[in-house]
Amino acid sequence: MKKGASKKVAYSLIAFFVIGGLGFLAGATWSYLDEHSGTAATAKVTRCVSSGSGRHRNLYCTGTWTVDGRTVTGAVYNGRRHDVGKSVSVRLHGNHASKPQIGVSIGLAVFGILILAMAVWLAVLWRRRGRSAQAT
């Protein structure tokens, strides 16, 4: 086996984990900003529809809210089935409203940090392996 090949594999694996971890952290940031920026408003959830089956079921909710004196109908992200008929606090973003929930952002951030920690751990192992090989 070539010496350079194992080096390329190690660097590629570490880069994969770094890029993946940064991707999760970017997703956490985007999710948080989407759910906590925009104009605060109240939307009445009018309908929620499930699609898919079993574990892969998605819930799509629609609602109405008022902007500048006119009523708008659109998607309500993060709506729940029990929200139908209720008025919920949302943040408006053009054609959709986001019901704030911090759980997704926290989950993405935790996974991003864990994946970056794995990259650091692999880098430390690789460096130690290199130093022990040079000492012998």
C-alpha positions as CSV (number, residue, x, y, z in Angstrom):
1,M,0.0,0.0,0.0
2,K,1.3,3.5,-0.9
3,K,2.2,5.8,2.0
4,G,0.5,8.8,0.3
5,A,-2.7,6.9,-0.3
6,S,-3.4,6.5,3.4
7,K,-2.6,10.2,4.0
8,K,-5.2,11.1,1.3
9,V,-7.8,8.9,2.9
10,A,-7.2,10.4,6.3
11,Y,-7.4,13.9,5.0
12,S,-10.5,13.1,3.0
13,L,-12.2,11.6,6.0
14,I,-11.4,14.5,8.3
15,A,-12.6,17.0,5.6
16,F,-15.8,15.0,5.2
17,F,-16.5,15.3,8.9
18,V,-15.6,19.0,9.0
19,I,-17.8,19.8,6.1
20,G,-20.6,17.7,7.5
21,G,-20.4,19.3,10.9
22,L,-20.3,22.8,9.5
23,G,-23.3,21.9,7.3
24,F,-25.3,20.8,10.4
25,L,-24.3,24.1,12.2
26,A,-25.4,26.1,9.1
27,G,-28.7,24.3,9.1
28,A,-29.2,25.0,12.8
29,T,-28.5,28.7,12.2
30,W,-30.8,28.9,9.2
31,S,-33.6,27.0,11.1
32,Y,-33.3,29.3,14.0
33,L,-33.3,32.5,11.9
34,D,-36.3,31.3,9.8
35,E,-38.3,30.5,12.9
36,H,-37.4,33.6,14.9
37,S,-37.0,36.4,12.3
38,G,-39.6,38.0,10.2
39,T,-42.7,39.9,11.2
40,A,-44.5,38.6,14.4
41,A,-48.1,37.9,13.8
42,T,-51.0,35.5,14.7
43,A,-52.2,32.9,12.3
44,K,-55.3,30.8,12.5
45,V,-54.5,27.3,11.4
46,T,-57.3,26.2,9.1
47,R,-56.3,22.8,8.0
48,C,-53.5,20.1,8.4
49,V,-53.1,17.3,6.0
50,S,-50.9,14.2,6.4
51,S,-49.0,12.7,3.5
52,G,-47.1,9.4,3.4
53,S,-47.5,6.5,5.7
54,G,-46.0,4.9,8.7
55,R,-42.8,6.5,10.0
56,H,-42.4,8.7,6.9
57,R,-45.6,10.7,7.5
58,N,-45.4,14.5,6.9
59,L,-47.9,17.0,8.1
60,Y,-48.7,20.1,6.0
61,C,-50.7,22.9,7.7
62,T,-52.3,26.0,6.1
63,G,-53.6,29.0,7.8
64,T,-54.7,32.6,7.4
65,W,-53.2,35.8,8.8
66,T,-53.6,39.5,8.2
67,V,-50.9,41.7,6.7
68,D,-51.5,45.4,6.0
69,G,-55.2,45.0,6.3
70,R,-55.5,42.1,3.9
71,T,-56.0,38.4,4.7
72,V,-53.4,36.0,3.4
73,T,-53.6,32.2,3.2
74,G,-50.5,30.2,3.1
75,A,-48.4,27.4,4.7
76,V,-47.8,27.3,8.4
77,Y,-44.5,25.6,9.0
78,N,-44.2,23.5,12.3
79,G,-47.9,23.4,12.7
80,R,-49.4,20.5,14.6
81,R,-52.7,18.7,14.1
82,H,-54.0,20.0,17.4
83,D,-53.5,23.6,16.2
84,V,-56.4,23.3,13.7
85,G,-58.9,26.0,14.6
86,K,-56.6,27.8,16.9
87,S,-54.7,31.1,16.6
88,V,-51.0,30.6,17.0
89,S,-48.0,33.0,17.2
90,V,-46.0,32.9,14.0
91,R,-43.3,34.8,12.1
92,L,-44.2,35.8,8.6
93,H,-41.9,35.3,5.6
94,G,-43.6,36.3,2.4
95,N,-45.8,33.4,1.4
96,H,-45.4,31.3,4.5
97,A,-45.6,31.6,8.3
98,S,-43.2,29.7,10.7
99,K,-44.4,28.7,14.1
100,P,-41.3,29.1,16.3
101,Q,-39.9,25.9,17.8
102,I,-36.3,25.6,19.1
103,G,-36.0,21.8,19.1
104,V,-34.9,21.4,15.5
105,S,-32.3,24.1,15.8
106,I,-30.9,22.5,19.0
107,G,-30.8,19.1,17.5
108,L,-29.0,20.2,14.3
109,A,-26.5,22.2,16.5
110,V,-25.8,19.2,18.7
111,F,-25.2,16.9,15.8
112,G,-23.0,19.5,14.1
113,I,-20.8,19.8,17.3
114,L,-20.6,16.0,17.6
115,I,-19.5,15.6,14.0
116,L,-16.9,18.4,14.4
117,A,-15.7,16.7,17.6
118,M,-15.3,13.5,15.6
119,A,-13.2,15.4,13.0
120,V,-10.9,16.7,15.8
121,W,-10.6,13.3,17.3
122,L,-9.7,11.8,14.0
123,A,-7.1,14.5,13.4
124,V,-5.5,14.0,16.8
125,L,-5.4,10.2,16.2
126,W,-3.8,10.8,12.8
127,R,-1.2,13.1,14.2
128,R,-0.3,10.7,17.0
129,R,0.0,7.9,14.5
130,G,2.4,10.0,12.4
131,R,4.5,11.0,15.4
132,S,4.8,7.4,16.7
133,A,5.8,6.2,13.2
134,Q,8.6,8.9,13.0
135,A,9.9,7.9,16.5
136,T,10.5,4.3,15.4
